[in-house]
């Protein structure tokens, strides 16, 4: 098992099909190879500069034709959203 930590912007890049245009099998083959060895992506959120809202890995917008693939990876915990821990009294975050 290998874990890779990245931010939402990097996850969005992984699901950008332009990087797979010249690859036989395209994005499906690339992601199949990437995750077959037990890889997990731990993804920390980002702030959407346009809205000021926090965007987590589960809220990433992917192309409609990739939605089922993304859901499969997220539902099976190959893509894990890192959540901010709840602060406790006395914490200085």
C-alpha positions in Angstrom: 0.0 0.0 0.0 1.3 3.4 -1.0 -0.2 6.7 0.1 0.3 9.9 -1.8 -0.7 13.3 -0.3 -1.7 16.1 -2.6 -4.1 19.0 -2.9 -7.3 19.4 -4.8 -5.6 21.2 -7.6 -3.3 18.3 -8.3 -6.3 15.9 -8.2 -8.1 18.0 -10.7 -5.0 17.8 -13.0 -5.0 14.0 -12.7 -8.6 14.0 -14.1 -7.8 16.3 -17.0 -8.1 14.2 -20.1 -5.7 16.3 -22.1 -2.7 14.5 -20.5 -3.9 11.1 -21.8 -4.7 12.0 -25.4 -1.7 10.2 -26.8 -1.8 7.3 -24.5 -3.3 4.0 -25.8 -6.2 3.3 -23.5 -6.4 6.9 -22.4 -7.2 8.0 -18.9 -8.9 4.7 -17.9 -5.7 2.7 -18.6 -3.5 5.3 -16.9 -5.6 5.4 -13.7 -6.0 1.6 -13.8 -2.3 1.2 -13.7 -1.9 3.9 -11.1 -4.3 2.4 -8.6 -3.8 -1.3 -9.2 -0.9 -1.5 -6.7 -2.9 -0.3 -3.8 -2.2 3.4 -4.2 -4.3 5.8 -2.1 -4.5 9.5 -2.7 -5.0 11.6 0.4 -6.2 14.9 -0.8 -6.3 18.1 1.3 -8.8 20.8 0.5 -8.4 24.2 -1.3 -10.1 27.5 -1.1 -11.9 28.5 -4.3 -10.7 32.0 -4.9 -13.8 33.0 -6.8 -16.2 32.1 -4.0 -14.0 31.8 -0.9 -15.5 28.4 -0.2 -13.5 25.3 0.8 -13.4 22.6 -1.9 -12.7 19.1 -0.7 -11.7 16.0 -2.7 -15.3 14.8 -2.7 -16.5 18.1 -4.3 -14.1 18.1 -7.3 -15.8 18.7 -10.6 -14.8 16.2 -13.3 -16.0 15.9 -16.9 -19.4 14.1 -17.1 -17.8 11.1 -18.8 -15.4 10.7 -15.8 -18.0 11.1 -13.0 -18.6 7.3 -12.5 -14.8 6.6 -12.5 -14.2 9.4 -10.0 -17.1 8.1 -7.8 -15.8 4.6 -7.9 -12.3 5.7 -6.7 -13.8 7.9 -4.0 -16.4 5.3 -2.8 -13.8 2.6 -2.6 -11.4 4.9 -0.7 -8.7 5.1 -3.3 -9.2 8.9 -3.1 -9.5 10.1 0.5 -10.5 13.6 1.5 -8.4 15.0 4.4 -10.7 16.8 6.8 -9.7 19.6 9.1 -9.6 18.2 12.7 -12.0 19.8 15.1 -10.3 22.3 17.3 -10.4 22.0 21.0 -10.3 24.7 23.6 -6.8 25.9 23.9 -5.7 24.9 20.4 -4.0 27.6 18.5 -4.6 26.8 14.8 
